[in-house]
Amino acid sequence: MPNKTEEYLALACKTADSISRQWEHWAEFLITAARLYKYSYPDQLMIYAQRPDATACAEYDV
């Protein structure tokens, strides 16, 4: 049974593969990344993988 880290890595790899195969997916990712420009690429990728329509992302306390 994979642990959480392995699950997250698999999700990141699957998403990166998906967005690099079709320009439409890449464009959708760029729209999400533009809204979340303060985050690093890996963080943007994981946010997109879990919630492509995210408009903001912050810690609960913020």
N, C-alpha and C positions, 0 to 999 in steps of 0.2 A: 504494500500500500504506500503510495507516494506521500511525502510530507508536504506541508504548506509551501515551502520554498520550491520544491519541485513542481507543484501545481502552478505556482505563479510564473515560474520559468517557462513551463509549457504554454501557458496562456499568452505570455509575452511573445514567444516564438511563433505561435499560431497567428497572433494578431499582426506581427511584423511581416510574416509571410503573406498574409491576406492583403495588407495595404500595399505591398510591393508588387502584387500580381496585376492589379487593375487600377488604371488611373482614376476611376471614379471613387474607389475606396481611399486612394491616396488623397484626393481632393477633400473627401469627407473628414479624413484624419486631420488635414491642415486646417480645416474650419475649427475643429475642436482645439487643436494646438494653438491657434491664434487667440482663442479665448483664455487659454491657460499658459500664456507666454512666459510666466515667471517660473514655471517648472522645467525640469530637465527633460530631455527626450524620453528616457525610460519611464519617468513619472507620467508624462503625457501619454505615452503608449499604454500604460496600465489603466489610466483614467479612461482613455478611449475604449479599451477592451471591455471595461466593466460598465461604462455609461457614456456612449458616444454623444449623447445629447447634453452632456454636462455643460453648464454655463459658468459655474464657479466651483471651486474646491478649496476647502480649508479645514483646519482642525475644528473639532466640536466647540471648543472654548471660544474660538474667534467668532 
